[in-house]
Amino acid sequence: MSYHIDYKRINWLRKPRNLKLILTIQLSVILILIIIMTNCFKKPQEPIRIGISPWPGYEPMFLAREKGYFSEKDVKLIDYTSVTGQSRAFVNGAVDAAAMTLDVATKLRESGVDLRIVLVFDVSNGGDVILANPVYQTLKDLKNKKIGVETTSIGDYMISRALELSGMKLTDIKVVPLEISEHERAFKEKRVDAIVTYEPVKTKLIAYGANKIFDSSQIPGEIVDVLVVRTDYLKKGDKQLISLLNGWFKALGALTTDSLNSIRFMAAREQISDKEFILSLEGLTIPNMQSNIMQLGGANPGLLAPARHLERIMYEKKLIEGRVDLVKLFDASFIERLTK
């Protein structure tokens, strides 16, 4: 048996330029294979984890999940019994985002938590209240009395502003720290003479006979509910966040197109009647997509001035220890992407 040696082919391979070409092609093929294999075994992006506590203004988020407006592969809603619990989870990194009031977000930012506000849920216009035993008609009647306050949430701010407007000081009352899950029972058992609370407890206690002596309509524009997201998550979870925001605005649409079923679902979750839930929504202003962009976007976001007013009062009342740079706190870019 004889073999034919192709000297021309060997000489072609021996040329440095041709040898380099072959090695380049081989390396390219190897890289392509590595990329393909990496994508095949790449761990899917985890859903964005959102901490939420009871409040009518947050309920469209659960309505969006119920109606399938976002996938549970993209969004995971985690129930907490109080703002205190969900705020702690947010700080510890147990959740990527959380629903909270602007004052709580300001507190967290002042304490060093790197976060951004990407959505305005609502503005409270009577939804947050101070309720008292019927024998007390005004806040001044509560001097030296016990008032239940969720001190790590909006309660701190509400009682400070109410006292200020009544010409009183914090030392004029006895603050009893209570989480929202304890409010109804503590009031009914008369462990407190009054309580700083919000829905759905507000509706239940008013039905029980509590007397409303102050509400957020007396400090218009100061109680704002927002969605905060950890800044480190924004760099990796834009798909999940877009899915969440898209679902939110679709749910707001459902309040018009399928209002009866939507109200019934959300009222059941808040454990109040349909009528009571509708009344609770009357104490809120819920901004649409365009309004959100105006509140959070541009060189001078609409929410910036109210936030500065809020931050100044919090500093003066010693609810925060230092001033907060609010300019970079707002981010409308994700909502703006929905409009394109």
N, C-alpha and C positions, 0 to 999 in steps of 0.2 A: 504494500500500500504506500502511496506517495502523497505528499502534501504540497500544496502550492502556497508559497509565502508571498503575501502582497506587500512588497517593499515600499510601494508608493503610499499605502495606507499607514505603514509604520512611520515612515518619514513625515507624513502629515501630522501624526499624533505627537511626534517628537518636537515639533515646532512650538516654542514657548507660548506664542499667541494663541494657537489652537488648543493647547493643553489648558491654558487659562480659561478659554471659552467653555471647554467641557466641564471643568471644575465649577465654574459659575453656574452652569445649567444644573449640575448635580446638587449644588448647595441650594439653589432655588427650589428644586423639587423637594428636598428635605425640609426646607422651611415651610413650604405649602402643606406638607404632610403633618408637620408639628402643629400648625395653626388649625388644621381640620380636626386633629385629635384633641387639641385643647378645647375647641368649641364643643366637641362631642361630650367631653367630660366636665365642662365648666358648670359650676354650681349655679342654678337659677337665682336671680335677684330675689331676695326675701321681700315680702310685702311691707309696706310702710305701716308701722305700729302706732296707733293713735289712742292716747288716753282721753277718755271722756267721762264726765260726771253728770248727774241729772240736771237738766235745764232745758226748757222748751225750745230755746233758740238753737240747741245742738241737735234736736231730734231729726231734722231733714237729712242728717248724715246717716242715721239708721234707716230712714225711709229709702235713701239711695241704695243701701245694701239690700233691703227687702225687695225692691223693684229690679235689682240686678243692673243698676246703672254703673256699677264698677265691679270688677272681679275680686273675689276674696283672695286670689293669688297676688293681687296688687295692693289691696287695702285690708288691714286687720283692725277692727274697732275693739278697744278694750275698755270695758266698763269699770269705773271706780265709784265708790260710794261718796267720795268728797273731792273737792278741789285740792285739798291738802294731800291726799293720797296720790292723785295723778301728777301733781307738781313734783312730789318727791320721786316718783317713777321717772319723770322727765329729766330731772337733775341727775339721777343715777344712771341714765341711759337705758332703762328698762323699756321705754317707748321712744320713738323717733320724733313724735309730734304730740301736741296736747292742745285741747280747747281750754281757754282760760280768759280771765278779764285782763284788760290792758294794764291795770295796776300790778297784777301778779307778774305779768311778763316784764314789767319795768323793774320789779324787785329782783327777779331772776337775773336780768341783764346787769343790774347794779352789783349783784353778788358774783359776777364773772361768768355766767352761763352764756355761751355764744349761740345766739338764736336769731331767727328772722320771723317776722309776721308776714304770712303769705295770703291770709284771707280774713276779712271782717265778717263774722257771723251775724252780729246784730248790735244795735245800740239800745240799751235799756232805758225805757221811758215810763217807769212805774213798776217794772218787774222785780226790782230789788226793794225791800221794805224793812222798816222797823215796826214790829208788832208788839203790842203791850196787853197786859191784863186789862179788861174793860174799865177797871176803876181808875186807870191812868189815861188822861186825855191828851197830854202834851209831853214832850221830852223833859221839860222842866219838872214835871210831876215825878219823874224817875230819879231825882237827885238822891244819892246814897242807896239806890236800889240796884238789884242784880240784873245785868243785861248779858244775855248769851251772845257770843261773837265767835265766828270762825276766824281766828286771828291770823291765819296764814293765807287768807283769801280776801275777797272783796269786803268782808265784814269789817276789817280794820279801817279801810278807807271810808266806808259808809258811816260808821259811828263817829269817826273824826270830823267828817263834813257836817253831819247832823248836829253834833255838839257845837261846832263852830257857828253854824247858822242860828243856833238857839242861844248863843252867848254863854255857853258852858265849856268846861274843860274835862279832860278824860278823868281827872282826879275827883270829879263830881259824881261819878258812878262807880259801880263795882263790876268789872269785866269778868265774865265767866267763860273761859275758852270751851267752845263746843263745836264739833264737826257737824256738817249738815245732816248726817245720818242720826244725830242725837237731838236735833232741834225740836221736832214735834213732841217727842216723849218728854223732854225736859220742860217744855212749856206747859203741857197738860198736867204734869206732876208738880207744877209750881215750884220747880227748883230755880227758876228765874222769873223775874217780874216782866221782862220784855226780851225780845230776841231780834237780832239782825239776820234776816233770812231771805229766801227767794223761792221761785217755783221749783218743784210742785208743793213744797211745804207751805208756801204763802197761802195758796188756795185752801188747803186743808185746815190751816189754823184760823183763817177768816171765817170759814164755815163753822168752826168750833166756837167762834165768838170773840176772837182776838180783835183788838182795836188798832187800826193802822194810824201811826202817828208821824211817819215820815216815809217817803219813797224816792226813787231815783228820778222821778219827773221834776223834783225840786232842785236837782243838780244836772240839768240837761246836757247831754253829750259827754258826760264824765265817766259813765259806766259802759264800756265797750267790750264785747266778747270777740276774741280773735283766735286764729289758729297759729300756733308757733311751731316752728320746725328747727331742729338742731342744724346748725350751719354745716357741720361735717356730713350730714345726710343729704343736703341739697346737692352736693357734688357727685352723688352716686345714684340717687333715687328719683331723678326727674320724671321718668316714665310712670312710676307709681303715684307721684304727687299730681301729675297731670290727670291721671285716671281718677284720683280722689276729687279734685276740683271740678272736673267735668261732671262727675256723679252728683256733686253738691248742687250745681246750678240746674241740672236736670230735675232734681228732687224739688227745687223751688218752683219749677215749671209745673210739676205734678200737683202742687198745692192749688193751682188754678184749674188744670185739666181734669184732675181726679180728686177734688178737694174732700169729698165725703169719706172715701176710703182712706185717704192720706191722713186726715184728721183722726179718724177712728184708730188707725194703727199707732200714731204717735201718742194719742191720749192714753191708750192702753199701756204703753211703755212707761209713761209718767205716772200711771195709776191714779188718773183723775178722769172725770167725765169728758165727753166730747165738748160740751158747752163750756166747761171750765178751761179746757185746753184752748179753745177759741178766744176766751177772755184773756188768757195768759199771753197769747200772741199780740193782743191789742196793746200790751205794755212794752212791745218791742218794735223797732224799726229794722227790717232785714234788707240790706242793700243788694241790688242785683249785680250782674257782672260788670257793667260799665261804671256803676257807682263804686265798686270795689277798686277798679283801676284808678279812679280819681282819688280815692282815699289813700291808696298805697303807692301809686306811681308818680313819675315825673320828678322835676327838680324840687318841687314844693308840695309833697303829698298832703291831701286834705286832712289826714289824721295827725299830721305833725303838730299843728298848733294846739289841738286838744290834748295831745300827749305831753307837750311841754308844760301846759297848764297843770295837768295831772301830776307830772313829775315834780314840779315846783311845790305844789301843795304837800305831796308825800315827803319831800325833803324838809319842809318847814314843820311838818307834824312829826318828824323823826321816824317816819315809816320806812325810810331808806337812809343810809349813813352818808352817801355821797351823791353828787350829781351824775346824771346818766347822759351819754351822748346818744341821742335818739335818731340822728340823721340817717344812719345806715341800718336802722331797725326794720324798715319796711321794704318789701320786695313784691312788686306787682308783675314781675316778668313771667311767672308761671300762668297767671290768669290771662295775661296779654297773649300768650301763645294759643290759648283757646279761641281767641277771636280771629286767628289767622287760618 
